[in-house]
């Protein structure tokens, strides 16, 4: 089994979930499914029964009711440990922007997974924290830079969800200092809170670039707060042409082919298949193959984007390994790739490229990075 680094994920619920909460957590939906339907009657539901049921001692494809009963009988902590360890991770790169009192802390998550944990700092969450500290408009930019420097001292990446707040049509230019002050004044006078101002979002994005760490950007599908057409990574082209540090396009589906093209034409752009593979189930193989159509093989990274449920970690890892193996077996059967090249591609996408992009040594240790000045 190839070493696997989960290059973008979140923590999970610390406690028992009833059937309704479990079902909702398997989706990007906000509301329960209508009467007579179930979100688990889907590719994700099939994947839970295929990959997770055996890990908890049930037959493959056991009924979902039987699975949930076994999960409850085992207990959430034991089930979480078993499912996470069955996924076989070396390192987890955890976006801490969705932490909460009902979630596992990252140290416990790593302990249950048997994996090293490294932090990905969510930029918008840091900006919103800075706004809550009493800073004024004139001091906002400097305060943000200072807090980011401290917050990222041991992080491996920063992450932006600008796609959710304003879309990905980001201009190439940094906003001017006067624009930032005016926008910060308007935001702070309104009490701060959820950051949606496009000028400040651009400034926060560039502040992330200035940390010198890889920048992860949510693209493609997500929950319904997202305007999906505005999350096409092709909209980022002007911004991508203006930066030179690593930019990792997360998720991407259904725009994964656009992301593959961007990864080909910009040397610092990478495509991460997280969320996509885990949600597509048996169709993951077709989309994974499309990710490899244009993107250089050393520009594709694995992650799960798992959130709330340890099942999503195991599904993401197991479905990815299965789909990648089937794809490469088909290439080998067609004499399109040698066994040695297939093994090299596997090592890169599973762990090697993540080590290079995120400056990780063996075992998940972080190598020093050079900070970029603005």
Secondary structure, DSSP 4 states (H G I P E B T S, - for coil): ----EEEEE--BBSS---HHHHHHHTSS-SSPPPTT--TTSSHHHHHIIIIITGGGT--TT--HHHHHHHHHHH-HHHHHHHHHHHH--SEEEEEGGG--TTB--HHHHHHHHTSEEEEEEEHHHHHHHHHTTT--GGGHHHHHHHHHHHHTTT-SEEEE-HHHHT-S---SSPPPHHHHHHHHHHHHHTT--S---HHHHHHHHHHHHHTTSEEEEEES--STTS-GGGG-GGGGHHHHHH--S-EEEEE-TTSHHHHHHHHHH-TTEEEE-TTHHHHHGGGHHHHHHHHHHHS-GGGEE------B-HHHHHHHHHHHHHHHHHHHHHHHHTTSS-HHHHHHHHHIIIIIHHHHHTTB-GGGPBPP-PPPP-
